[in-house]
């Protein structure tokens, strides 16, 4: 009798576990479907009816782009610097007013107790310098009418001075503690020297003395000496240049009136898909720019209320195709896993086949049409033909086309040419190479080449054998570089996301996938599969020892010692690890606790639009740290799927 009761309880327990798993799977598919629906409808209200036609909005001057991205203190401060058209044309202090006073008021009303607008660490330096400069320029431009102009905005002189002094105090402390070697932001070696110089030129100069001051100025001079400013205007007539994205740092070196033309300005009025760059043209060009002003008006009015704690304009005007591609990178992986799973329950299968997969495919077709339209490579903005094509977005886009679109043409030679040095060490280009490599971009490229290598495995024709050999050379060279960049504790760092989890899970999963290709892993120095797994095991052990007690990983958030984004990346690393170390109880336990943490917060994270703007850290690296909620949500959903 007792044995019967035990067996019954055991059977009931298994049934409950199965039901829980089926419920979670159905929820994951529903949330994924909702995410794609929300995204597609933002591209175009008729998107899922006419995905092939949706990119024709590029000719619409009212289009400001699409995508969910955080607001930026840095860019808001630059917009706050812009004087009104009347003042710009008269240059008389009595006529001074601001083009966007709401941005200036935001700076006065959103400073924290430490004097920062973007956190107390080194990540607050660039936004802090821009905010302080905006305050200083107000005092400079208003001249003898300074107090009157403050009163017009409802600001007392005491409030202004307190905000100004607190910002100075914060910046001095942050700069004193700053280690240049542990800091990497877009163009920071030019952005920081520019703001330091501009602050020193104010009527009441602000000068900071700090340990790294000489070094950052020298680095800025070195970088500036490599950029042929005299050729930029000519170059932009024949090809887009990414330099326009950070044009504000060249205000002292370049007459911005020269870029007020169709070679630089997008059809919607922005410059470089950057509010700061667009603001700098309005501020420094001799002629007022109505199109740029109207564009900034539109994006300010489009700022969601839940995101205003971090500014009134986004860090990138249009996150566009980056969001589409990176979201599909995770959702596509999820779809491949679901499609391969014959045991999912009927309800989940129905929602997948009728809703999620068709929407995933519609977005793939959209990317395929754009890819073809632009000659096999793609940029990261949705509309801006003044932004160059991007190696990373092009690589991931073409990986998606290979996986889902049998009619989509993927030309690896074009991809290699976009990468510039064709085989390895992908950098990001302005006119000259950037300082650092993107490890994640190299991983994405290797994955694409491995995918093509696999498709050639069964073909014995001479032309295919030659192509396969060339691909093997590329993969081996690139992967050797990837291995050389791993840190002693088994992790990698990347220039686009400050969390090591982001690139580490991608790199380790790639290396483990090479077990299917003995020709490759033996050439990398791994004599057996076990030797390769042992190398990767160090990374897995790093994940095991860095998990917080609540099951999370990463930087603190408003909900605990870790956060959802980094936890999703590490769970994806351990999911792959669990298939290679099947009986490892430590991996199973860490994976169980990580997934439990994600499930606990899943509903709020997916339903609350402001969740990633207000409760989670900003980990993505631009001119300042930012967040891309839909990309993060897609990673969470992919991490929770249990095969």
Buried (B, 14 or more C-beta within 10 A) or exposed (E): EEEEEEEEEEEEEEEEEEEEBBEBBBBBBBBBBBBBBEBBEBBBEEBBEEBEEBBEBBEEEEBBBBBBBBBBBBBBBBBBBBBBBEBBEEEEBEBBBBBBBBBBBBBBEBBEEBBBBBBBEBBBBBBBBBBBBBBBBBBBBBEEBBEEBBEBBEBEEEEBEBBBEBBBEBBBBBBEBBEBEEBBBBBBBBBBBBBBBBBEEBEEEBEBEBEBBEEBBEBBEEBBEEBEEEEBBEBBEEEBBBBBBBBBBBBEEBEBEBBBEEBBBBBBBBBBBBBBBBBBBBBBBEEBBEBBBEBBEBBBEEBEEBBBBBBBBBBBBBBBBBBBBBBBBBBBBBBBBBEEBEEBBEBBBEBBEEBBBBBBBBBBBBBBBBBEEBEBBBBBBBBBEBBBBBBBBBBBBBBBBBBBBEEBEBEBEBBBBBBEEEBBBBBBBBBEBBBEBBBBBBBBBBBBBBBBBBEBEEEEEEEBEEBBEBBBEBBBBBBEBBBEBBEEEBBBBBBBBBBBBBBBBBBBBBBBBBBEBBEBBBBBEBEEBEEBBEBBBBBBBBBBEBBBEBBBBBBEBEBBEBBBBBBBBBBBBBBBBBEBBEEBEEBBEBBEBBBEBBBBBBEEBBEBBBBBBBBBBBBBBBBBBBBBBBBBBBBBBBBBBEE
